[in-house]
Amino acid sequence: MASISGIRSPSSSSALNLASTRSSFRRVSLAFPSHRSSRHYTHLTTATHSLARDTSSDLALLKKGLVKDPRALWTRFVDWLYQHKELGLYIDVSRVGFTDDFVNIMEPKFQAAFKAMQELEKGAIANPDEGRMVGHYWLRNSNLAPSSRLKSQIDNTLEAVSAFADDVISGKIKPPSSPEGRFTQILSVGIGGSALGPQFVAEALAPDNPPLKIRFIDNTDPAGIDHQIAQLGDELASTLVIVISKSGGTPETRNGLLEVQRAFREAGLDFAKQGVAITQENSLLDNTARIEGWVARFPMFDWVGGRTSVMSAVGLLPAALQGINIREMLAGAALMDEANRTTVVKNNPAALLALCWYWASDGKGLKDMVVLPYKDSLLLFSRYLQQLVMESLGKEFDLDGNRVNQGLTVYGNKGSTDQHAYIQQLREGVHNFFATFIEVLRDRPPGHDWELEPGVTCGDYLFGMLQGTRAALYANDRESITVTVQEVTPRTVGALIALYERAVGIYAAIVNINAYHQPGVEAGKKAAGEVLALQKRVLAILNEASCKQPIEPLTLQEVADRCHAPEDIEMIYKIIAHMAANDRAIIAEGSCGSPRSLKVFGGECNMDDSYA
Ligand SMILES: O=P(O)(O)OC[C@H]1O[C@H](O)[C@H](O)[C@@H](O)[C@@H]1O
C-alpha cells in the first residue's frame, strides 16, 4: 500500500517491524521542509496505512504539529495522566506528541519487553555478555529472589546495615581516639555507581543536622582529595571511611583509599579502626579489609550492577548513617516496581517514559533528555540518571550483534536556576532535546510558609517558573514529560529511582540491547594503563639522563627512541609536560608551546629506575 507521499509503507499491522518502519519514516520525511511536522507526519503516515485506519483527522492534526488547542490538550492531559495513588506520584505525558497509532505499533514491542522484564525478575541471565543475573529489583522485595540463599543474603545484609548504622549513631561503635567519643563524619570513597547513588540520596534526603555528615572522594584528583581531607581537619579522628567498590579493584577508588590511609598515618590515627568496605566477597578490597581488620565489611552482589546498586549496602549504609529512613526508600521502590509490572502500557509508569523516549528520540537517541527538577534537593538527579541511562543504553551493538550505536543523552541541573542559563537555547535554539520536569508539590514543611507579596509565596514563584517554562517550550514545539511528587521523601526518592531503572530496562528491551554491561568503559581504562606504563619508561630514561655528568638533556625524539616507542611521541610529549608541571621533569631548553624545541631531563637522578 502506498503512503500519501508515494513511498510504500511496511505492510503488516501488529507485527510491524519498527526498524523498517523507521527507514520509511526517513525517506518520507525528505518531502517535508520542517523537521517537526515531517516527523509527525511520517509517523502517522506509515502507522495509519499499515494499520489501515481512518487517517484523515490525525493527518490534519499532524500537519499542524503538536496538539495546540487548549481543550484538546486538556483532554489529552486527562486521558493520559498517570497516577500512583499510594505514592502520590503523577506522570504527565500529554506534552509529548505520540499518536494512538504509534502506541498501537509499539504495543507488541512493549509486550515483549514486559516478558523480558518478567524473565529478568525470575533470575534469567539478563546480562548475557557477562553471564549474570540482574537482581536489583529483589533488593526491595527479597521474596522475588530466585533462591532462598539469595533472599537471605539480601535480608541479612539489610539487617546488618541497619544494626551497624544504629550502633555507630548511638556511639556503641566508636572511633578509638576521638574526643567526641563517636563518629561525626563519613568519608565515602568510590566512583561511578559506587558514588552517584549515595551522592544523590544524601543531597535529596539528608536532614539539616544528620547524625553523621557525609563527604565524597569520587575521583583520583589529588587536589580534590586534599580538599576533602583538609575540610575534615581534626574531625578525621571521628570520620568513618566507607570504601565502596563492587569490583574492589577500581584504580581511582584504590588511590583514594591510599591517600586517605596516608592522611590517617600522618595524623597518627589507626585507619583500620575507622574503615568500612562495601565490595564483592574476596575482591582485592575485601581481602585488604579482612586482613587489616577494618571495622566492618558489607557485601555487594555479583547480580547487582554498580549503576543500580543504590538500594544495596552501597546506598543504604551511607543513607542510614545520615539518619535517612532506608526502609521507606525500599518501600517506595517496591511500590513503584509493583506498578511497573502491569502489562498495560498506559497504566505502567516506566513504560510510559520508555514510550515517550522512543517517540521523542526516534528510538535512536536522536534527541537528548534534559532533566529539570524544580527542587534544589533533587539537583543531583540528572547526574545520577546520566550513568543509569547512558551507561545502560549507550551501546555499539544490539543483542543480535548489529552495530546500532544506541544511546540517550541526559543532562540537566535544576529549575528555575537553569532558566537563567540555558533555557534560552532550549526554547529557541537547536531543537535536539525533550525535557523532563520533576515537580514537587509541597514547597516547605507545613506551617513554615509566608506570602512574600500578597497572595504569593516563594514556592509559588518556583511553581510558576516550572509551568511557564513547560508552556513556553511546548508553544515552540519542544516536547516534555512532567513527573510530579508530593514531597521529597525517602519513599518518593526510592520510587523515582525505581521508575527510571525500570524505564531503562524496558527501553533497552525495546531497542534490543543489553542494558547491563559496559564494554565501552574498558577501552579507556586499558588505554590509561598503557599511558601509565609508558610514563614509567619515560621517567626511567629522564632520570638516567639526569645522572650523567654533565646532565644529558634529551629531545622528545630521543626520549621516544630510547623508550622504543617512536610512534608514541605525542603521548610522550604530554607525559613530559605533565611531569614538568609537577617538578618531576626539568625543561633544560625550549618550551612546551614548541614541542620540537624541548630538551628535558629527570627531576632526580635515580639509577634504580628500570624500564622494559
Ligand atoms: O564499583 P566499582 O567496581 O569500583 O566500579 C565503579 C564504576 O566503574 C566502572 O567504570 C563502571 O563503568 C561503572 O559501572 C562502575 O559503577
PDBQT file of the ligand as one rigid body, heavy atoms in Angstrom, charges set to zero:
ROOT
HETATM    1  O1  LIG A 701      32.148  -0.206  41.985  1.00  0.00    +0.000 OA
HETATM    2  P1  LIG A 701      33.341  -0.324  41.136  1.00  0.00    +0.000 P 
HETATM    3  O2  LIG A 701      33.667  -1.745  40.788  1.00  0.00    +0.000 OA
HETATM    4  O3  LIG A 701      34.516   0.373  41.744  1.00  0.00    +0.000 OA
HETATM    5  O4  LIG A 701      33.040   0.362  39.771  1.00  0.00    +0.000 OA
HETATM    6  C1  LIG A 701      32.791   1.725  39.651  1.00  0.00    +0.000 C 
HETATM    7  C2  LIG A 701      32.339   2.047  38.255  1.00  0.00    +0.000 C 
HETATM    8  O5  LIG A 701      33.378   1.657  37.392  1.00  0.00    +0.000 OA
HETATM    9  C3  LIG A 701      33.159   1.474  36.055  1.00  0.00    +0.000 C 
HETATM   10  O6  LIG A 701      33.938   2.202  35.249  1.00  0.00    +0.000 OA
HETATM   11  C4  LIG A 701      31.829   1.106  35.556  1.00  0.00    +0.000 C 
HETATM   12  O7  LIG A 701      31.632   1.521  34.242  1.00  0.00    +0.000 OA
HETATM   13  C5  LIG A 701      30.748   1.626  36.432  1.00  0.00    +0.000 C 
HETATM   14  O8  LIG A 701      29.541   0.998  36.078  1.00  0.00    +0.000 OA
HETATM   15  C6  LIG A 701      31.042   1.385  37.881  1.00  0.00    +0.000 C 
HETATM   16  O9  LIG A 701      29.987   1.854  38.663  1.00  0.00    +0.000 OA
ENDROOT
TORSDOF 0
